[in-house]
Amino acid sequence: MKVHHHIRAFEQVLASYDGKLPLHRYLVVYFKQHKQMGSSDRRWASRYIYSYFRLGKALATLPATERLAVADFLCNVDLSLVTEHAFPQAAAHITKPIKEKVAFVESQYPAFKLEDVFPFKASLSDGINEQDFLYSLFVQPDLFIRVRETHLPTVKAKIEAAGVVVNELSDTTLALPNGTKLEQIIDDARLYQVQDFSSQKTGAYFKPQPYDYWWDCCAASGGKSLLIHSLEPKVKLLASDVRETSLGNLQERFIAAGIKDFQKKTIDLLQNNDQILHHYEFDGILLDAPCSGAGTWGRTPEMLYFFEEYKVANYVKLQKAIAENVIKYLKPGKPLIYMTCSVFKQENEEVVNYLLEKFPLKLETMELIKGYHDKADSMFVARLIKQ
């Protein structure tokens, strides 16, 4: 039976995956090693493994196949063979809203508790509706692109001509189904940047001025650097990261975007960097801090499944140490933009409070950007002014 073929393929992927690589990267490697899997096999195996991890720690004692059947029912509106086989009573409810589907699972499995999906005792940041956030973990976020306002009609028209559903969220933001192959639709990569909607919204807190000198100190592959440059093309930038490979990706993205006036440095922000930065003074610092990533777990549910709560405290130590080592390079009267993609208060408001107590900083504003209303990630941002 075909359903048993589906189950075997899922079980083989599950047994071989240990959470060390991001799941999307692991699946690319796995499918290359198992070339006998056709496109349909790959599609279903991917869907099943993502659905399985979206259940977090709920119903952890169920056999894997039955647990998958429940998970896939909650995550999709079309009935899979596995759900039809192992959870047939769910078929009549497959297209219902997620709240009703959760209630149905609770009626069939008294051991199911929504809070077990996200079982961490760490407090959520202010303003988060816990139930809405938990429901959002069953939904694959959209793919978002940032487009120049003048280019948006052209880009949108090309995407629609390819038969892809696209929603215009702002003058510069388009939302598309996750998995859309943009590179096959738009041949000029300079026309857009892939960037989550909530990440784009953090730009409202930057407020760069022409000829300002800004430091993106945890730049990774440069998403925030590209964002600040789109807000003020005349800004000068230093982008740094501890990983040379990330800065290589950043340089490629900058070149593709036509940006030439920038510096990049490999810097370990946990060390004393006075020899490298002794003469530097910045008009603004972007600190997109390393964090648990809990606000992105709707996009990366394997992180939810494998996460261990003790790591929150480790990230907090890292965030405080990095902030302490960059604030001294900020000019008085200028902003530190502290950001995470976490929903945990310990990594967000509590780090901000710590910085306010220890350093001559004044909080101008902070916000947890609730992406779960927009099928997007959730992000925290605070604008702190050095006194």
N, C-alpha and C positions, 0 to 999 in steps of 0.2 A: 504493500500500500504506500501511496505517495507520502502520507502523513508520517510514516515511520522513517522514510528517507529524510524528511524535514527534521525530525527529532534527532536522528543520528548526526546530521550535519551541525545542528545547534550544540549537541552534547560534546562533539569533538572540539568546537571552538571554545566552549566554556572550560573544558578540561585543560586546554593548552594556554589559556590567558591568565596572567598573574597580576595584572594591573600596573606593571612597571612602565610600559609604553602607553601613550594615549591610544585609546581603542581604535580610532580611525586609522592611525598609523599601523597599528598591529594588524588590522584586517587587510591592509594593502599587502603587507609581507606574507600573511597567512595565505591569501588567495594566490599569490605568485608561487607559493610552495605547493599549492593544491590546484594545479591547472586543470584537473579533471572536472572541477566545479564549473558549471555553466553560469551564464549571467543570472538566470532565475535562481539557481542555488545560492549564488553570492548575495543576491538581493534579499532572499528570505533569511539566510543565516545572519546577515547584518541586522535586519529588522528584529529578529528574535533575541539576539544578544543584547541589543540596546533596550528592548522592552524589559528583558529580565533584570538588568541592572537598575532600571527606573523604579523597581519595586523596593529599592534600598534594602533595609533589613526586615521588612514586613514578611510574614509567613515563612520565616527562615527554616522551619522544621519540615515544610512540605517537600515531597520529592520534586526534583528539578523540573520535570515535565509538567506537573500540575501547577507548580509555581509560575512557570512560563505561561501556561494557558491563562491564568488570572492576570498576569502582567500584560500580556499582549491584548487581552480584552480591554483593560483600562487605558492602554496607550493608543488604540487605533479604532477607527470607525468602520473598517471592513474586516470581516470575520476570517481568521486564519484557520488552516487545517488543524493546527495544534489546539487552538481554543475549541473548535468544533468537536475535536476528538476527546479532550480531557476535561472540558468545562462546557458541555453542550447546552446546559440550561442558560448560559449567558447569551446565546445567539439572538434571542428576542430583544436584548437590551443593547446590542452592539453600537447603535447609532445615538444612544441617549447622551445627554450632557454628563460631564465627568462627575458631578456631584451625585447624580442618580446612579451612575455606575458604581461609585464607591459605596453608596448605601446598599446596592444589590450585593456586592461582594461581602459586605459586613453581614448581610442576612444569610449568606451561604457559608461563610467562614467566620464564626464568632470570634476566632482568635485574631482576625485581621483588625489592626488599628492603624489609622492613617498616620498617627505620630511615629509609628515604627518605621515608616518610610524614611524619615529624617530624625533619627533617634538621639540627637545630640543635646545634651543638657545645657550647652553654652547658649547664652541669651541671644535672641535675635535683636537686631538694631531697631531703634525707635521707628514707629510708623508702619512696620511690616504687619500685614494681616496674615497670621500664621497659616490659617486654613487655605486662603487663596494661594499663598506661596507653595504649600504642599501639593495642592491640585496642579499647579503649573509644572511640577516635576514629571508629570505624565505626558507632557506636551513637548514635542521637538520645537525649539525656537526657530524663527525664520532666519534667512540669510539677509543681511542688511548691507547696503552699499551707500557710500557718501559720494555725491556727485556735485560738481560745480553747478551753481544755479543756472548759468547760461547753457550748460550741456544737458541738463536734466530732460528736457523734452525729447532730444535726440536719442539719449540712452533709453528712456522709457519706451519710445516708439520701436527701437530695435528689439527690445526684450518682448514686447507685445507681438511683434511680427513673427517672433520665434514660437509663439503659442504659449508663452509662460505668463501666468497670472502675476501681476505686479501691482503693489499698492504704494501710492505716493503719500508719505507720512509728513513730509515737510518740503520746503523749497530745495533741500539738498539731500533728502533721504528717501530711498526706495526699499521696500521690503519684498522679498521673493521667497518661494518655497526653498527650504533647505535642500542642498544637493544640486541646485541649478548650476549647470556648466557654463558659467559666464564667459570663459575664455573661448567657447565655441560660438558665442553670440556676438560679442563685442571684441573686435580685433585690435583696438587701441586701448592698452591698459592705462594710459594716462587719463582716460575719461572718468575713472571711478576708483575708489578705494573700498575694499571690504572692511567694514567696521561695525560692530554691534551698535544698535540704536542707543542704548544707555551710555556706552562709551562715547558716542558722538555728543550726547547731551552734557557730558562733563565739560566740554569746550565753553559752555556759557559761563564757567567760573574762571577761565584763564585771563581774559581781558588784556591781551598783549597790545603794546603800542609800537608804532613804527620805530625801527632801529633799536628796540630793546634787545638785551642779550639774555637769553633764557637757557636753562640747563634742564634737559630731560635726563634725570640721573639714573633711572632704571628703565632705559629706553626699549629694551627687548628688540623687536623687529620694527619699531618706529611708528606705531599707530598714533600715539599722542603727539609725537613730533610732527607728523604729517598733518594732524588736526590743527595744531597751533599755527602751522605755516599757512593753512587754508584760511584761517581767521585773520592773519596779518602776514602777507607775503614778504614784508620787509624786516621781519624779525630775524635776529641772528641766533643761531642754535649751537649748543654743544650737546651731543647725544653720547651717553656713556652706558656701559653695561659690563658685567663681569664676564660675559660670554662673547668671545670673538665671533663665533658663528652667527649670533644674533645681530651683531653690528654689521656683519657681511650682508645679511638679509636686509637690514635697514638701508645700507648703501645702495643695494640693487633697487629697492623701492623708491628711494630718493631720486636716483638717476632716471628711473622710469617715469617719475612724476615731474621731471624737469627741474628739480631743486639742486642748486650747486653750492649755495653759500651756507655751508654747515661744517662743523667739526665733529669727529667721533674719537672717543678714547675708551680703551679697555681699563676699567677702574673697579676695584673691589671696595665697595663702600663700607665694609666692616673694618677696613684698615685706615691708618692715618695717611691721608693723601696730600698733606701740605706741600711736599716736594713737587707734586704734579700740579696742584691747584693754588699754590701760595699767592699768586698775583690775580686770581680770578675773583670778580664780584659780579653777581647776577641780578638782573631786574626781575627775575621770577624763576622759581624752581618747580618742575613737575616731578612729584614723587609718586609714581604708580607702584606701590609697595608690593613685594612678594607677600602672598597671603594664601589662605586655605582654598580660595577660588569657589567658595560655597555659593556665590551668586551666579555661577556659570554651570552648576551641576545639572540643570535641565538640558544643557548642550552636551555635557560630558558626564553622563550618569555613572560611568565606571568609577569616577572619582568619589561620588556619593557612596557607592557600594564598598569601596576599599578604604575609605577615610577612617583614620583613628583619631579620636577626640583630643588626645594629648598633644597633637600637632598644633592645635590652636595656640597654646601657650608658647610653643617654639616660634611660631610666626610672629607673635606679639613682641618677643624679645628682639627678633630680627628687625621688625618695623621701627621699634624705638631706637635701636642702635644705628640704623641707616639714617633716620631723621636727625639724630644728634650729630652725625658726621657731615651732614650737608647744610644745616641751618647757618653755620658760621660763614658760608660763602654767599649768603643772601644780603643784599643791600638793605639798610633800614627803610621802612615804609613800603617794602616790596613783598609780593605774595609767595608763600609756599602753598602749592596745591597738593594736598595729601589725598591719595585715591587708593581704593582697593576694589576687588571684585568679590568681596565677602559680604555676607549678611550677618556676621557675628559681631555683637556689640564690642567684645573684647578687642577686635582688630580695628574697629571703627571709632565710635565715640570715646571709648576708654583710652585709646592711644592719643586722640586729640586732647583729651583732658590732661593726660600726662605731659604732653608737649606744652600746653598752656601753663601748667604749674612749674615746669622746669626752665622754660626759655622765655625771653621777652617777645612773646607772640600775642596777638589779639585775634580772636575768632571773628571773622566777618560773616561767614555763613557756612552751613554744612547741610547735606541732604543724602538720604538713602534713595537712590533712583530705582524705583520699583519696576523692574523690567517685566514682571510677570503679568502686567496689564497689556503689554505690547508684544508678547511672544519673544521677549528679549532677555538678556542677562540682567541681573541686578548689580548696581555699583554704588559705592559710597564715595562722596567727594566733600572735602572741606577746604575753604580758602582762609588761610591764616596770614596775618600781616605782621612782619617783623617790626618791633618798636625801636 
